[in-house]
Amino acid sequence: MIVSNRRITGLTGDVIAELVAEVGPLWHERHQAKLASRPRKRAVGGGPKHQLVFVDRLLATLVHLRHGATHDVLACWFSVDRSTITRSIGEVRPLLAERGCTVSPDVRLRTLAEVVEHLGTSGTTGIIDGTEIRVRRPAVGRKERDKFISGKNKQNAVKSMVVTDSGGRVLWCSPAQPASCADITHARQLGLVTLLSDGPAVEILADAGYQGLGAQAGGRVVTPPHRKFKKNAPDWYEEMYERQRKAHSSRRIRVEHGIAHLKNWRALARHLGRREHMSDTVQAIASLLSHQQTTDLHSTRQT
């Protein structure tokens, strides 16, 4: 029942079956390598057997990401110890994050360079925006505690840059970093300026937080128009400025829709786990969401 109900996992049964076929062998290979790498007093395969098969480990991870269910609740649900759920999620989540975002059945985007190349090859307009995810406050006395304080929302958070296409489909999410970093600084640190300057001709839409990036990237980043008159602006200028700003916003709004779909997964509404796991969490959810979006789009085209 849990597999057939999309409201539980956020994914259809067909997508979950594909994940089992793809990720299952990778998990088994890493698990066996881990067993063989440590000193042992008995042969690999000895001792108690798994109480939780891989399919259940995957489902537990999906429910945790989708609904923010605690490990205690999942342990009761699957009739195992809490430590088993914790270990399972810690093993499966990185595997999901490494998959990358699916844009077609045979194309995966894992890095920002691959995203820029895909946009140039397909002639698609990309849209970028930063999103903040609230996290627990670092303990008193912890080094660089203030770096997690967001200047925008005045709360402890991490930030990730999201890239979507013109339809709002998620193409890539960056690893999370402390939210004190400005959006434009984050984009520069990710190497976006170099990729756009040296790469194919593409158009990237962005909000006012990225103003100035277009000049550095050869005009390939389009931001809202600068306001030339701060006081006593002529009426004709106000009308033109509002018309240009709304035209840009109507094209850029798709990335907000993509971020909203990401935030529907409770693990990104507010992250209560360890902050160092946040990068895997956001990239795993982006991978799952893009896979489901691509599957839905492919099914719609067939019908």
N, C-alpha and C positions, 0 to 999 in steps of 0.2 A: 504493500500500500504506500509506503514512504517513497518508493521509486516512481510510482505512477502519479503522485500528487505534486505538481509543480509548485504549489504554495509552500510546501515544506522545504524543498531544497533550492528553489529558484530556477531549476533546470528541468527539462523534459526527460522522460525515460530514455529516449534515443541518445541524447547528449551524455547522460550518465553512463550508458553502455559504451559509448566511444571513449569516455574518460577511463573506464575500467580497462578497456583493451589497450589503451595507450600508456597510462600511468602505472597500471598494475605490474607489468614486467620491470619497469624502472625501479619501483619500490622493492620488488623481490630481489633484484640484482644488488641494490645498495644494502639491503638487509643482510644478504648472504656475505657481502664483502665486509660488513661491519662485524659479523660473527667470526669470520676467518682472520680478521686483523688483530684481535685481542688474544692474550694468553688464555688457553683453555685446558681444563683437566679432563674433558671428555670430547668426543668427536662432534663436529657440527651436525646438528639434528638431534642430539641427545637432550634429555631434560624435558620439562613440560612443554606441551605444544601451545600454539596460539589459541587464545580464547576468542579472538576477534579477527575474522578473515578480512582480506583487503577491502572487499566491497563495503563491509560495515565500517571500516576505518575511513573510507572515502565519504560515506554518507554522514558519519559523525562530524567530519571536517566541514562538509557542506552546510549542515544544520547549524554548526557553530558560527560559520561566517555569515550565513543568511539571517539568522535570528538572534545571534549573540547568546545562545544557550550556554550556560555554565558547564564546566566539565563534570560537576557533580550530577547535574540533571541528565547529561548524556550517559554517564556511568550507570545511572538507574535505568535509563531507557534501554541500553544495550546489555544490561546485567553483567557488567564487568567492574573492575576497580577503577577509581578515579585516575590513578597513575597511568593506567592503560590508555585512557582517552587522551590524557595530556601527551603521552609519548606518540600516540597515533597522529594527532593533529600536528605535532612538531615534525613528524616525518613526511606527512602528505602535503602540507601547506607549501613548503619550498618546491616540491615537484610541480605543483600547480602554477606557482609563480614563474618557473622556468619555461613553461610552455609558450609564453608569449601570447599576443592577441591574434585571433584568427580573423582574416579579412576575406578568405575564400577557403574552400576545402583543402587546397594544397599550398596556401601562403600563410606564413606566420611572421609577425613582426615582433622582434625581441629587443631591439635597440632603437635609439632615436635616429641613428644613421639609416637603418632599414626603413623607418617611417618616412624620412625625407626622400629616399630613393623611390619608395612606393608612390608617394604623392607626385613626384616628377614623372614617373613612368606612366601612371594612370591619368595624369592631368587633372587630379582632384584637388580641390581647395582644402587645406587643413585649418583647423581652429585650435588654438591653445588657450589654456587658462589654468590658474593655480587654484587648488582647493585645500582647505585646512581641515584636519581631523583632530578633534579634542582628545587629549591623552591625560593620564594621571600626572599630577605635579611631582617633579623630582623631590627627593627628600632634602631636608635642610642640611646645608653643608656640602651638598653634592657639587662636584666641579661643573662649571658651565650651566648652572641651574637656570639662569635667566635666558638662555638661548631658546628655550621652548616657549617663551611668552610672546604671543602674537601681538604686534603693534596695532593690528586692525581690529581684532575681536577682544583684546585684553584678556586672553585666557591661554592656558598651556595647551599647545597643539603642535602637530607636525604638518608639513606641507608637501604636496605632490603636484607635479605639473601633468595635466591631462591633455592629450591630443585626440581630437575626433575629426571625422571627415565632415563634409557639408551637410550630411544627413544626421549627424549626431552620433554615429556609430563609433565606439571607443576603438582607437588604434594603438594607444600606448599610454602607460602611466609610469612616471618616473619613480625611482626609490624615494622614500620619505626622508625628510630632513627637518631639523628644528624650524619652527614657523617664524622666527625672528628675521629670517632671510626674505628680502623683497622678491617679488615675482620676476622682475627683470634680471636681478642678480642670479636668481636660481636658473633662469634660462641660459645665461652666459656660462654659468658653472657646468651646465649639462653639455655645453659645446654647440648650442643651436646656431650661434652666429657663424662659427667656422663651417658648420655643415651647410648652411644656406649660402654662404659666400662661395664655397668651393664646389657645391653640388649642383643639381639640375635646377632649372627655373621653376619655382613653385610660388604659390600664393598662400600666405599664412595670415589668418585673421586673429587679432588679439584685442584686448581691452586697453583702457588708458594706463593700466599698470605696466605696460610694455612700451610706452611711448619713448622713442629714442632708439629702439632696437632696429627699426626699419632702416635708419640711416647707416647703421653698422652692418646690416645684412644686405645691402644693395637694393633697398626698397622692397624686399620680398616679404616683409612683415608689415601688414596694413593695420593701423590703429585709428581710433577716432580722431577727427580733425582737432588741431590745437585751437584754443579760443584766443583770438588775436586782441579782442577788446575786453578788458576786465571791467571797465566802467563806461557808462554812457555809450553803449554800442548802438549803431544805427539800426532801425527796424529791419531794413533789408538784410543786414548781416545776421540778425537774430533768426530770421526766417530761414536763411540759407544754412546757418550753423545747425539749427534743429533738424532740418531736412536731411543733411548729411549724416548727422549723428544717429538719427532713427534708421536711416538706410543701412548704416554699418551695424547697428544693434540687431536689426532684423535678420541679418546674415550670421552674426556671431552668436545668436541666442542658442544655436544648436548644441554648442559645447556645454551650456548650462543644463540642457536636457540630458546629455550624456553623463554629467556629474550627478544629476539627480538620480539616474538609474543606478549609479555606483553607490550612492548614499542610501538606496533602498536596502542594501545589505547592512544589517545592524552593526556589523563589526567596524564599519566606516562611519556610522552615525556618531558613535563615541567609542573609542578603543580603551578597554579596561585591562588589557593584557600588558605584556612587557613592551616597552617602547622600541626595543631593538628588533622586535618581530613585525613592526609596522610595515616595513618595506615589502616583506614577503606577503603580508596580508593584502595590501592594496594592489600589488601586482597579480596575486592569485585571483582576486575578485575581478580585476579587469580582464584577465584571461578567460574566466568562466563566463562573464557577461558578453564579451565579444564573440565567444563560441556560440552562445545561445542566440545572439542577434544575427549572426551569419546563418545559422541553421533556420531561423524564422524567415529571414529574407530569401533564402534559397527555396524554402517550401512555398512561400508566397508567389515567387516567380514561376514555379512549376504548375501551380494551380491557375 
